[in-house]
Amino acid sequence: MEKIQAVPIQKIRRPLPRQNDPAKVQALMQSIAEIGQQEPIDVLEVEGEYYGFSGCHRYEACDRLGHETILCRVRRAPKSVLRMHLA
C-alpha cells in the first residue's frame, strides 16, 4: 500500500551513494522554485524510518532550496524488502 505525503527531508535516509548531474539539479531547482515539486520521490517506510533510493536529483534540488519537506510516494515495507534494496 502506498500513499503520497510530505515527509521531512532530514528524516529520509539515502543509504546508496548517487552521483548527481549538477545541471539537472540546477534545472530542477529552477522548476521547483517556479511551479513547485510536480513528481513525488519514492521512499520505503520501514518500522517508522524512511529510505530513499530514487529521485536523487529532486531530493537534492529540494534540499538545496531549503525545503523542510519533500513530496513522497511512501510504500510501507518489512525489513526484508529494505535488505533487497541494499543488496
Phi and psi restraints in degrees (range 20) as a CNS / XPLOR table:
assign (resid 1 and name C) (resid 2 and name N)
       (resid 2 and name CA) (resid 2 and name C) 1.0 -127.7 20.0 2
assign (resid 2 and name N) (resid 2 and name CA)
       (resid 2 and name C) (resid 3 and name N) 1.0 155.0 20.0 2
assign (resid 2 and name C) (resid 3 and name N)
       (resid 3 and name CA) (resid 3 and name C) 1.0 -143.0 20.0 2
assign (resid 3 and name N) (resid 3 and name CA)
       (resid 3 and name C) (resid 4 and name N) 1.0 157.1 20.0 2
assign (resid 3 and name C) (resid 4 and name N)
       (resid 4 and name CA) (resid 4 and name C) 1.0 -103.5 20.0 2
assign (resid 4 and name N) (resid 4 and name CA)
       (resid 4 and name C) (resid 5 and name N) 1.0 127.3 20.0 2
assign (resid 4 and name C) (resid 5 and name N)
       (resid 5 and name CA) (resid 5 and name C) 1.0 -153.6 20.0 2
assign (resid 5 and name N) (resid 5 and name CA)
       (resid 5 and name C) (resid 6 and name N) 1.0 160.6 20.0 2
assign (resid 5 and name C) (resid 6 and name N)
       (resid 6 and name CA) (resid 6 and name C) 1.0 -83.9 20.0 2
assign (resid 6 and name N) (resid 6 and name CA)
       (resid 6 and name C) (resid 7 and name N) 1.0 128.0 20.0 2
assign (resid 6 and name C) (resid 7 and name N)
       (resid 7 and name CA) (resid 7 and name C) 1.0 -119.9 20.0 2
assign (resid 7 and name N) (resid 7 and name CA)
       (resid 7 and name C) (resid 8 and name N) 1.0 136.8 20.0 2
assign (resid 7 and name C) (resid 8 and name N)
       (resid 8 and name CA) (resid 8 and name C) 1.0 -57.6 20.0 2
assign (resid 8 and name N) (resid 8 and name CA)
       (resid 8 and name C) (resid 9 and name N) 1.0 127.9 20.0 2
assign (resid 8 and name C) (resid 9 and name N)
       (resid 9 and name CA) (resid 9 and name C) 1.0 -55.8 20.0 2
assign (resid 9 and name N) (resid 9 and name CA)
       (resid 9 and name C) (resid 10 and name N) 1.0 -40.6 20.0 2
assign (resid 9 and name C) (resid 10 and name N)
       (resid 10 and name CA) (resid 10 and name C) 1.0 -68.8 20.0 2
assign (resid 10 and name N) (resid 10 and name CA)
       (resid 10 and name C) (resid 11 and name N) 1.0 -12.5 20.0 2
assign (resid 10 and name C) (resid 11 and name N)
       (resid 11 and name CA) (resid 11 and name C) 1.0 -91.9 20.0 2
assign (resid 11 and name N) (resid 11 and name CA)
       (resid 11 and name C) (resid 12 and name N) 1.0 -4.4 20.0 2
assign (resid 11 and name C) (resid 12 and name N)
       (resid 12 and name CA) (resid 12 and name C) 1.0 -95.1 20.0 2
assign (resid 12 and name N) (resid 12 and name CA)
       (resid 12 and name C) (resid 13 and name N) 1.0 121.0 20.0 2
assign (resid 12 and name C) (resid 13 and name N)
       (resid 13 and name CA) (resid 13 and name C) 1.0 -87.8 20.0 2
assign (resid 13 and name N) (resid 13 and name CA)
       (resid 13 and name C) (resid 14 and name N) 1.0 138.5 20.0 2
assign (resid 13 and name C) (resid 14 and name N)
       (resid 14 and name CA) (resid 14 and name C) 1.0 -119.0 20.0 2
assign (resid 14 and name N) (resid 14 and name CA)
       (resid 14 and name C) (resid 15 and name N) 1.0 84.4 20.0 2
assign (resid 14 and name C) (resid 15 and name N)
       (resid 15 and name CA) (resid 15 and name C) 1.0 -73.1 20.0 2
assign (resid 15 and name N) (resid 15 and name CA)
       (resid 15 and name C) (resid 16 and name N) 1.0 -18.4 20.0 2
assign (resid 15 and name C) (resid 16 and name N)
       (resid 16 and name CA) (resid 16 and name C) 1.0 -108.2 20.0 2
assign (resid 16 and name N) (resid 16 and name CA)
       (resid 16 and name C) (resid 17 and name N) 1.0 125.0 20.0 2
assign (resid 16 and name C) (resid 17 and name N)
       (resid 17 and name CA) (resid 17 and name C) 1.0 -66.5 20.0 2
assign (resid 17 and name N) (resid 17 and name CA)
       (resid 17 and name C) (resid 18 and name N) 1.0 137.7 20.0 2
assign (resid 17 and name C) (resid 18 and name N)
       (resid 18 and name CA) (resid 18 and name C) 1.0 -125.8 20.0 2
assign (resid 18 and name N) (resid 18 and name CA)
       (resid 18 and name C) (resid 19 and name N) 1.0 148.8 20.0 2
assign (resid 18 and name C) (resid 19 and name N)
       (resid 19 and name CA) (resid 19 and name C) 1.0 -101.9 20.0 2
assign (resid 19 and name N) (resid 19 and name CA)
       (resid 19 and name C) (resid 20 and name N) 1.0 113.8 20.0 2
assign (resid 19 and name C) (resid 20 and name N)
       (resid 20 and name CA) (resid 20 and name C) 1.0 -91.4 20.0 2
assign (resid 20 and name N) (resid 20 and name CA)
       (resid 20 and name C) (resid 21 and name N) 1.0 146.7 20.0 2
assign (resid 20 and name C) (resid 21 and name N)
       (resid 21 and name CA) (resid 21 and name C) 1.0 -83.2 20.0 2
assign (resid 21 and name N) (resid 21 and name CA)
       (resid 21 and name C) (resid 22 and name N) 1.0 112.2 20.0 2
assign (resid 21 and name C) (resid 22 and name N)
       (resid 22 and name CA) (resid 22 and name C) 1.0 -56.3 20.0 2
assign (resid 22 and name N) (resid 22 and name CA)
       (resid 22 and name C) (resid 23 and name N) 1.0 -36.7 20.0 2
assign (resid 22 and name C) (resid 23 and name N)
       (resid 23 and name CA) (resid 23 and name C) 1.0 -66.2 20.0 2
assign (resid 23 and name N) (resid 23 and name CA)
       (resid 23 and name C) (resid 24 and name N) 1.0 -39.2 20.0 2
assign (resid 23 and name C) (resid 24 and name N)
       (resid 24 and name CA) (resid 24 and name C) 1.0 -67.2 20.0 2
assign (resid 24 and name N) (resid 24 and name CA)
       (resid 24 and name C) (resid 25 and name N) 1.0 -40.3 20.0 2
assign (resid 24 and name C) (resid 25 and name N)
       (resid 25 and name CA) (resid 25 and name C) 1.0 -62.2 20.0 2
assign (resid 25 and name N) (resid 25 and name CA)
       (resid 25 and name C) (resid 26 and name N) 1.0 -44.8 20.0 2
assign (resid 25 and name C) (resid 26 and name N)
       (resid 26 and name CA) (resid 26 and name C) 1.0 -61.1 20.0 2
assign (resid 26 and name N) (resid 26 and name CA)
       (resid 26 and name C) (resid 27 and name N) 1.0 -43.8 20.0 2
assign (resid 26 and name C) (resid 27 and name N)
       (resid 27 and name CA) (resid 27 and name C) 1.0 -62.8 20.0 2
assign (resid 27 and name N) (resid 27 and name CA)
       (resid 27 and name C) (resid 28 and name N) 1.0 -41.9 20.0 2
assign (resid 27 and name C) (resid 28 and name N)
       (resid 28 and name CA) (resid 28 and name C) 1.0 -66.6 20.0 2
assign (resid 28 and name N) (resid 28 and name CA)
       (resid 28 and name C) (resid 29 and name N) 1.0 -37.7 20.0 2
assign (resid 28 and name C) (resid 29 and name N)
       (resid 29 and name CA) (resid 29 and name C) 1.0 -59.7 20.0 2
assign (resid 29 and name N) (resid 29 and name CA)
       (resid 29 and name C) (resid 30 and name N) 1.0 -44.5 20.0 2
assign (resid 29 and name C) (resid 30 and name N)
       (resid 30 and name CA) (resid 30 and name C) 1.0 -64.2 20.0 2
assign (resid 30 and name N) (resid 30 and name CA)
       (resid 30 and name C) (resid 31 and name N) 1.0 -45.9 20.0 2
assign (resid 30 and name C) (resid 31 and name N)
       (resid 31 and name CA) (resid 31 and name C) 1.0 -63.3 20.0 2
assign (resid 31 and name N) (resid 31 and name CA)
       (resid 31 and name C) (resid 32 and name N) 1.0 -46.5 20.0 2
assign (resid 31 and name C) (resid 32 and name N)
       (resid 32 and name CA) (resid 32 and name C) 1.0 -65.2 20.0 2
assign (resid 32 and name N) (resid 32 and name CA)
       (resid 32 and name C) (resid 33 and name N) 1.0 -37.6 20.0 2
assign (resid 32 and name C) (resid 33 and name N)
       (resid 33 and name CA) (resid 33 and name C) 1.0 -64.4 20.0 2
assign (resid 33 and name N) (resid 33 and name CA)
       (resid 33 and name C) (resid 34 and name N) 1.0 -35.8 20.0 2
assign (resid 33 and name C) (resid 34 and name N)
       (resid 34 and name CA) (resid 34 and name C) 1.0 -82.5 20.0 2
assign (resid 34 and name N) (resid 34 and name CA)
       (resid 34 and name C) (resid 35 and name N) 1.0 -45.7 20.0 2
assign (resid 34 and name C) (resid 35 and name N)
       (resid 35 and name CA) (resid 35 and name C) 1.0 -123.9 20.0 2
assign (resid 35 and name N) (resid 35 and name CA)
       (resid 35 and name C) (resid 36 and name N) 1.0 -0.4 20.0 2
assign (resid 35 and name C) (resid 36 and name N)
       (resid 36 and name CA) (resid 36 and name C) 1.0 86.4 20.0 2
assign (resid 36 and name N) (resid 36 and name CA)
       (resid 36 and name C) (resid 37 and name N) 1.0 168.5 20.0 2
assign (resid 36 and name C) (resid 37 and name N)
       (resid 37 and name CA) (resid 37 and name C) 1.0 -73.1 20.0 2
assign (resid 37 and name N) (resid 37 and name CA)
       (resid 37 and name C) (resid 38 and name N) 1.0 121.1 20.0 2
assign (resid 37 and name C) (resid 38 and name N)
       (resid 38 and name CA) (resid 38 and name C) 1.0 -94.2 20.0 2
assign (resid 38 and name N) (resid 38 and name CA)
       (resid 38 and name C) (resid 39 and name N) 1.0 -31.5 20.0 2
assign (resid 38 and name C) (resid 39 and name N)
       (resid 39 and name CA) (resid 39 and name C) 1.0 -120.3 20.0 2
assign (resid 39 and name N) (resid 39 and name CA)
       (resid 39 and name C) (resid 40 and name N) 1.0 123.1 20.0 2
assign (resid 39 and name C) (resid 40 and name N)
       (resid 40 and name CA) (resid 40 and name C) 1.0 -69.4 20.0 2
assign (resid 40 and name N) (resid 40 and name CA)
       (resid 40 and name C) (resid 41 and name N) 1.0 156.0 20.0 2
assign (resid 40 and name C) (resid 41 and name N)
       (resid 41 and name CA) (resid 41 and name C) 1.0 -89.3 20.0 2
assign (resid 41 and name N) (resid 41 and name CA)
       (resid 41 and name C) (resid 42 and name N) 1.0 159.7 20.0 2
assign (resid 41 and name C) (resid 42 and name N)
       (resid 42 and name CA) (resid 42 and name C) 1.0 -95.3 20.0 2
assign (resid 42 and name N) (resid 42 and name CA)
       (resid 42 and name C) (resid 43 and name N) 1.0 129.6 20.0 2
assign (resid 42 and name C) (resid 43 and name N)
       (resid 43 and name CA) (resid 43 and name C) 1.0 -133.4 20.0 2
assign (resid 43 and name N) (resid 43 and name CA)
       (resid 43 and name C) (resid 44 and name N) 1.0 150.4 20.0 2
assign (resid 43 and name C) (resid 44 and name N)
       (resid 44 and name CA) (resid 44 and name C) 1.0 -97.9 20.0 2
assign (resid 44 and name N) (resid 44 and name CA)
       (resid 44 and name C) (resid 45 and name N) 1.0 137.3 20.0 2
assign (resid 44 and name C) (resid 45 and name N)
       (resid 45 and name CA) (resid 45 and name C) 1.0 -107.6 20.0 2
assign (resid 45 and name N) (resid 45 and name CA)
       (resid 45 and name C) (resid 46 and name N) 1.0 113.3 20.0 2
assign (resid 45 and name C) (resid 46 and name N)
       (resid 46 and name CA) (resid 46 and name C) 1.0 -121.5 20.0 2
assign (resid 46 and name N) (resid 46 and name CA)
       (resid 46 and name C) (resid 47 and name N) 1.0 112.5 20.0 2
assign (resid 46 and name C) (resid 47 and name N)
       (resid 47 and name CA) (resid 47 and name C) 1.0 51.3 20.0 2
assign (resid 47 and name N) (resid 47 and name CA)
       (resid 47 and name C) (resid 48 and name N) 1.0 43.9 20.0 2
assign (resid 47 and name C) (resid 48 and name N)
       (resid 48 and name CA) (resid 48 and name C) 1.0 82.4 20.0 2
assign (resid 48 and name N) (resid 48 and name CA)
       (resid 48 and name C) (resid 49 and name N) 1.0 -1.1 20.0 2
assign (resid 48 and name C) (resid 49 and name N)
       (resid 49 and name CA) (resid 49 and name C) 1.0 -105.8 20.0 2
assign (resid 49 and name N) (resid 49 and name CA)
       (resid 49 and name C) (resid 50 and name N) 1.0 143.8 20.0 2
assign (resid 49 and name C) (resid 50 and name N)
       (resid 50 and name CA) (resid 50 and name C) 1.0 -105.0 20.0 2
assign (resid 50 and name N) (resid 50 and name CA)
       (resid 50 and name C) (resid 51 and name N) 1.0 135.3 20.0 2
assign (resid 50 and name C) (resid 51 and name N)
       (resid 51 and name CA) (resid 51 and name C) 1.0 -128.0 20.0 2
assign (resid 51 and name N) (resid 51 and name CA)
       (resid 51 and name C) (resid 52 and name N) 1.0 125.5 20.0 2
assign (resid 51 and name C) (resid 52 and name N)
       (resid 52 and name CA) (resid 52 and name C) 1.0 -107.5 20.0 2
assign (resid 52 and name N) (resid 52 and name CA)
       (resid 52 and name C) (resid 53 and name N) 1.0 131.2 20.0 2
assign (resid 52 and name C) (resid 53 and name N)
       (resid 53 and name CA) (resid 53 and name C) 1.0 -122.9 20.0 2
assign (resid 53 and name N) (resid 53 and name CA)
       (resid 53 and name C) (resid 54 and name N) 1.0 -10.1 20.0 2
assign (resid 53 and name C) (resid 54 and name N)
       (resid 54 and name CA) (resid 54 and name C) 1.0 -136.4 20.0 2
assign (resid 54 and name N) (resid 54 and name CA)
       (resid 54 and name C) (resid 55 and name N) 1.0 176.4 20.0 2
assign (resid 54 and name C) (resid 55 and name N)
       (resid 55 and name CA) (resid 55 and name C) 1.0 71.4 20.0 2
assign (resid 55 and name N) (resid 55 and name CA)
       (resid 55 and name C) (resid 56 and name N) 1.0 28.6 20.0 2
assign (resid 55 and name C) (resid 56 and name N)
       (resid 56 and name CA) (resid 56 and name C) 1.0 -63.7 20.0 2
assign (resid 56 and name N) (resid 56 and name CA)
       (resid 56 and name C) (resid 57 and name N) 1.0 -34.4 20.0 2
assign (resid 56 and name C) (resid 57 and name N)
       (resid 57 and name CA) (resid 57 and name C) 1.0 -70.6 20.0 2
assign (resid 57 and name N) (resid 57 and name CA)
       (resid 57 and name C) (resid 58 and name N) 1.0 -42.5 20.0 2
assign (resid 57 and name C) (resid 58 and name N)
       (resid 58 and name CA) (resid 58 and name C) 1.0 -64.5 20.0 2
assign (resid 58 and name N) (resid 58 and name CA)
       (resid 58 and name C) (resid 59 and name N) 1.0 -41.6 20.0 2
assign (resid 58 and name C) (resid 59 and name N)
       (resid 59 and name CA) (resid 59 and name C) 1.0 -58.6 20.0 2
assign (resid 59 and name N) (resid 59 and name CA)
       (resid 59 and name C) (resid 60 and name N) 1.0 -50.0 20.0 2
assign (resid 59 and name C) (resid 60 and name N)
       (resid 60 and name CA) (resid 60 and name C) 1.0 -65.5 20.0 2
assign (resid 60 and name N) (resid 60 and name CA)
       (resid 60 and name C) (resid 61 and name N) 1.0 -39.2 20.0 2
assign (resid 60 and name C) (resid 61 and name N)
       (resid 61 and name CA) (resid 61 and name C) 1.0 -62.2 20.0 2
assign (resid 61 and name N) (resid 61 and name CA)
       (resid 61 and name C) (resid 62 and name N) 1.0 -47.2 20.0 2
assign (resid 61 and name C) (resid 62 and name N)
       (resid 62 and name CA) (resid 62 and name C) 1.0 -64.2 20.0 2
assign (resid 62 and name N) (resid 62 and name CA)
       (resid 62 and name C) (resid 63 and name N) 1.0 -40.3 20.0 2
assign (resid 62 and name C) (resid 63 and name N)
       (resid 63 and name CA) (resid 63 and name C) 1.0 -62.6 20.0 2
assign (resid 63 and name N) (resid 63 and name CA)
       (resid 63 and name C) (resid 64 and name N) 1.0 -47.0 20.0 2
assign (resid 63 and name C) (resid 64 and name N)
       (resid 64 and name CA) (resid 64 and name C) 1.0 -64.6 20.0 2
assign (resid 64 and name N) (resid 64 and name CA)
       (resid 64 and name C) (resid 65 and name N) 1.0 -31.3 20.0 2
assign (resid 64 and name C) (resid 65 and name N)
       (resid 65 and name CA) (resid 65 and name C) 1.0 -75.5 20.0 2
assign (resid 65 and name N) (resid 65 and name CA)
       (resid 65 and name C) (resid 66 and name N) 1.0 -7.0 20.0 2
assign (resid 65 and name C) (resid 66 and name N)
       (resid 66 and name CA) (resid 66 and name C) 1.0 83.4 20.0 2
assign (resid 66 and name N) (resid 66 and name CA)
       (resid 66 and name C) (resid 67 and name N) 1.0 17.0 20.0 2
assign (resid 66 and name C) (resid 67 and name N)
       (resid 67 and name CA) (resid 67 and name C) 1.0 -67.3 20.0 2
assign (resid 67 and name N) (resid 67 and name CA)
       (resid 67 and name C) (resid 68 and name N) 1.0 137.9 20.0 2
assign (resid 67 and name C) (resid 68 and name N)
       (resid 68 and name CA) (resid 68 and name C) 1.0 -82.7 20.0 2
assign (resid 68 and name N) (resid 68 and name CA)
       (resid 68 and name C) (resid 69 and name N) 1.0 -27.2 20.0 2
assign (resid 68 and name C) (resid 69 and name N)
       (resid 69 and name CA) (resid 69 and name C) 1.0 -128.0 20.0 2
assign (resid 69 and name N) (resid 69 and name CA)
       (resid 69 and name C) (resid 70 and name N) 1.0 163.0 20.0 2
assign (resid 69 and name C) (resid 70 and name N)
       (resid 70 and name CA) (resid 70 and name C) 1.0 -137.0 20.0 2
assign (resid 70 and name N) (resid 70 and name CA)
       (resid 70 and name C) (resid 71 and name N) 1.0 141.5 20.0 2
assign (resid 70 and name C) (resid 71 and name N)
       (resid 71 and name CA) (resid 71 and name C) 1.0 -71.7 20.0 2
assign (resid 71 and name N) (resid 71 and name CA)
       (resid 71 and name C) (resid 72 and name N) 1.0 125.7 20.0 2
assign (resid 71 and name C) (resid 72 and name N)
       (resid 72 and name CA) (resid 72 and name C) 1.0 -129.3 20.0 2
assign (resid 72 and name N) (resid 72 and name CA)
       (resid 72 and name C) (resid 73 and name N) 1.0 146.3 20.0 2
assign (resid 72 and name C) (resid 73 and name N)
       (resid 73 and name CA) (resid 73 and name C) 1.0 -94.4 20.0 2
assign (resid 73 and name N) (resid 73 and name CA)
       (resid 73 and name C) (resid 74 and name N) 1.0 105.6 20.0 2
assign (resid 73 and name C) (resid 74 and name N)
       (resid 74 and name CA) (resid 74 and name C) 1.0 -97.4 20.0 2
assign (resid 74 and name N) (resid 74 and name CA)
       (resid 74 and name C) (resid 75 and name N) 1.0 127.2 20.0 2
assign (resid 74 and name C) (resid 75 and name N)
       (resid 75 and name CA) (resid 75 and name C) 1.0 -121.4 20.0 2
assign (resid 75 and name N) (resid 75 and name CA)
       (resid 75 and name C) (resid 76 and name N) 1.0 121.5 20.0 2
assign (resid 75 and name C) (resid 76 and name N)
       (resid 76 and name CA) (resid 76 and name C) 1.0 -74.1 20.0 2
assign (resid 76 and name N) (resid 76 and name CA)
       (resid 76 and name C) (resid 77 and name N) 1.0 140.5 20.0 2
assign (resid 76 and name C) (resid 77 and name N)
       (resid 77 and name CA) (resid 77 and name C) 1.0 -151.4 20.0 2
assign (resid 77 and name N) (resid 77 and name CA)
       (resid 77 and name C) (resid 78 and name N) 1.0 153.8 20.0 2
assign (resid 77 and name C) (resid 78 and name N)
       (resid 78 and name CA) (resid 78 and name C) 1.0 -79.4 20.0 2
assign (resid 78 and name N) (resid 78 and name CA)
       (resid 78 and name C) (resid 79 and name N) 1.0 169.5 20.0 2
assign (resid 78 and name C) (resid 79 and name N)
       (resid 79 and name CA) (resid 79 and name C) 1.0 -58.5 20.0 2
assign (resid 79 and name N) (resid 79 and name CA)
       (resid 79 and name C) (resid 80 and name N) 1.0 -29.8 20.0 2
assign (resid 79 and name C) (resid 80 and name N)
       (resid 80 and name CA) (resid 80 and name C) 1.0 -62.3 20.0 2
assign (resid 80 and name N) (resid 80 and name CA)
       (resid 80 and name C) (resid 81 and name N) 1.0 -36.2 20.0 2
assign (resid 80 and name C) (resid 81 and name N)
       (resid 81 and name CA) (resid 81 and name C) 1.0 -70.0 20.0 2
assign (resid 81 and name N) (resid 81 and name CA)
       (resid 81 and name C) (resid 82 and name N) 1.0 -41.1 20.0 2
assign (resid 81 and name C) (resid 82 and name N)
       (resid 82 and name CA) (resid 82 and name C) 1.0 -60.1 20.0 2
assign (resid 82 and name N) (resid 82 and name CA)
       (resid 82 and name C) (resid 83 and name N) 1.0 -42.9 20.0 2
assign (resid 82 and name C) (resid 83 and name N)
       (resid 83 and name CA) (resid 83 and name C) 1.0 -61.6 20.0 2
assign (resid 83 and name N) (resid 83 and name CA)
       (resid 83 and name C) (resid 84 and name N) 1.0 -36.2 20.0 2
assign (resid 83 and name C) (resid 84 and name N)
       (resid 84 and name CA) (resid 84 and name C) 1.0 -63.0 20.0 2
assign (resid 84 and name N) (resid 84 and name CA)
       (resid 84 and name C) (resid 85 and name N) 1.0 -39.1 20.0 2
assign (resid 84 and name C) (resid 85 and name N)
       (resid 85 and name CA) (resid 85 and name C) 1.0 -69.3 20.0 2
assign (resid 85 and name N) (resid 85 and name CA)
       (resid 85 and name C) (resid 86 and name N) 1.0 -27.8 20.0 2
assign (resid 85 and name C) (resid 86 and name N)
       (resid 86 and name CA) (resid 86 and name C) 1.0 -88.7 20.0 2
assign (resid 86 and name N) (resid 86 and name CA)
       (resid 86 and name C) (resid 87 and name N) 1.0 -11.4 20.0 2
